[in-house]
Amino acid sequence: MMKWSFVIQQKLKAAFLLTGIMLAIILGTLVSRQNIKGINKSFSSIYQDRLLPTTTIIYMTENLYGKRLTLERYLLSGQDMPVGDLKERLQHHNAKIDSLVTSFEGTYLVDQEAKSLVALKNRMNEYALLEKMILNFYTSGHYEEGKKLFEGAGASTFQSTIMNLNELTTIQSSVGQELIKESKSDIANVDNILLFQISMAVVIGLIILAVIQSAQIIKHPGGKGGKEHQFNLN
């Protein structure tokens, strides 16, 4: 009877231990799934909210320089280009810039990005207003005043606009690096959890072997020369 009680106690201990290990493995699996979701989210954000907006910034810079060069060629060419064609080209660049800004606003922006974008839009509006003033000077015959405005306030505002774009690029890079760090941390957590689960699987195997061996010892207490006692271990 005491031997039977010992077997039941051993089985109960093994059952409780196995239950605890299985719960730990299940919990580890759930945590791993959350980490994997975090990794997917980080990589998606790197592409959607960092890589694509960075490309957008490049196109904005290209169109800003396009406007600047187009107006400069007009001022230096002695007005060989019809003013109507010039306005059409400038408006074409402005439309592209507005579309790019709208696209950029549709991405996830951290506070610093949002503030920098507001400053960029203000500089762009100021520069567009200066362009109109320069054209008004030229169309009214005040060529020198137009050139001074282009080379003075126009150049200064243009440089400020480019600096705002560079600032946005720097922020994009910084936030992207943070996302990569988060992804590496999540990957390390997944690796640790997988190692833990493998260790627990080994422990489960050892426990099962120990229970089987214990049952065999109880079943054959006297070895080869002892009297065999049959027990139902289930």
N, C-alpha and C positions, 0 to 999 in steps of 0.2 A: 504493500500500500504506500509506504514511504517512497519507494522507487517511482511509483505511478505519479505521486504528488510532485516529485522532483522533475519528472518529464514535463508535466503540465506547466510548472513554474518556468522551466527553460523555454518552452514554446511561447508562453506569454511574454517573457522578456524579449525574445527574438521578434515576436509580432509587434510589440510596442516600438522596439528599435527600428525595425523595418518601416513601420508606419511613419515614424519621425523622419527617417531618411527619405522616404518617398515624398513626404510633404516638402522637405527641403529642396528636393530635385524639381518638384512642380513649381515652387516659388522661384527657384533659379531660372526655370524656363520662362516664366512670366516676365521676370526682370530682363532676361535676354531679349524677349520680343520687344519690350519697350525700348531697350537700347538700340535694337535694329531699326525700329521706327524712327528713333532719333537720328541715326546715321542716314537713313533715306531722306529724312526731312532736311538735314544739313546739306547733303549733296544736291538736293533739288533746289534749295535756297541759293547755294553757290552758283548754280547755273541760271536760275530764273531771276534772282534778285541781285546778283553780283556780276556774273560774266556778261549777260545780255545788257544790263545798264551801262557797263563799262564800254561796250561796243557802241551803245547809244551816245555816250559822251564823245567818242571819237568822231561820230557822224556830226554831232553838234559843232564840234571844233572845226571840222572840215567846212561846214556851211558858213560859219562865222568868218573864217579866212576867205571863203569864196566871196562873201559880200564885200569884205574889206578890199580885196584885190580888184573886184569888178568896179567899185567906186573909184579906186585909185587910178585904174586905167582910164576911166572916163575923165578924171581931173587932169591927167597928164597928156591925154590925146588931143586936147584943144577942142573937146566936145564933138569929135568926129562921129561918135556913137549917138544916135537919136535918143533923146531923154526918155522917150516912151519905152524903148527897148531896155534902157538901164533900169527903169522902174519895174518893168516886168521881170527882169532877172533878179532884182533885189527882193521882189515879192515872192518869187519862186523859192529863194533861199529862206525867207521868213516863214513861208508855209511849211517847209520841211522842218525847220527848227521848232515851230509850234507843235507839229506832230510828234517829234522826238521828245519834247518836254512832256507832252501828255503821256507818252509811252513810259517815260521814266517815272512819272508820278504814280503810275499804276502798279509799280513794284513796291515791295516792303522797304520802308525807309526808317532808319533809326533817327532819333531826334536831331543829331548833328547833321545828318544828310538832309532832313527836311528844312532846317534853317539855312543850310548852304544853298539848297535849291531855290528858296525864296530870294536870297541875295542874288543868285544867278539870274533869275527872271527879271529882277529889278534892273540889273546892269544891262540885260538884253533890251529891255524896253527903253532905257536911257539912250543906248547906242542907236536903236532904230529911230528915235526922235531926233538925234543928232544928224543922222543920215538925211532925214527930211529937211532939216534946217540947212544943211550943206547944199542940197539940191535946190532949195528955194533961193539961196544966194546966187547959185550959178545961173539958174533960169532967169533971174532978175538982173543979171549982168554984174553982180558983185563977186567977181572971181577970186580976188585976193582974200576977201573975208571968208569965202568958202574954203579956200586952201588952209587958212590959219585955223579954222574950226576943225578941219579934217586932221591936221597935223598936231593940234593942241588937245582940246577936250575930247575929240574923236579918238585919238591915239590912246589917251589916258584911260578912257572908258573901255576901249577895246582890250587893253592889257588887263584891266580889272576883271573883265568878263572871262578872259582866258585863265586868270588866276583862280576864279571861282570854279571853273571846270577842272583845273588841276587839283583843287581842294576836294572836289567830289570824288575824283579818281583815287586820291589818297585815302579817303574814308572808305571807299569801296574795298580797297586792298586790305585795310585794317580789319574791317568786319569779316571779310573772307578768311583771313588768317585765324580769327577767333572761331569761325565755324569749323575750320579744319582741326583746330585744337580740340573742340568739342567732339568731333567725329573720332579722333584718335583716342580720346578718353572713353567713348562708348565702345570702341573696338576692343580696348584693353579690358573693359568690364566683361564683355562677352567672352573673351579668351579665359579670364579668370573663372567665370561661371562654368564654362565648358570643362575646364580642368577640375573644378569642384565636383561636377556631375560624374565625370569619369572616376574620380576617387571614390565617390559614394557607390558607384556601380561595383567597384572592386570590393568595397566593404560589405555590400549586400551578398556578393558571392562568397566571401569568407564566412559570413554569418550562417548562410545556408549550409556550407560545408561543416561548420562547427556543430550545427543542430543535427545534421545527419550522423556525424561521428558520435555525438553524445547519445543519440538514440541507439546506435549500434552497440555502444558500451553497455547501456542499460539492458539491452536485449540479450547480450552474452556476457553476464557479469563474471563468470568463472573462466573465461577463455575457452580453450579447447577441452579441458577436463571438467569444466563446471557444468552444472545443470542448466539447461536452457529454459528461460522463462519468456513466454510470449506476451507481448504487450501491443495493444492497438494504439499506435502513435497518432492516429488521425483524430 
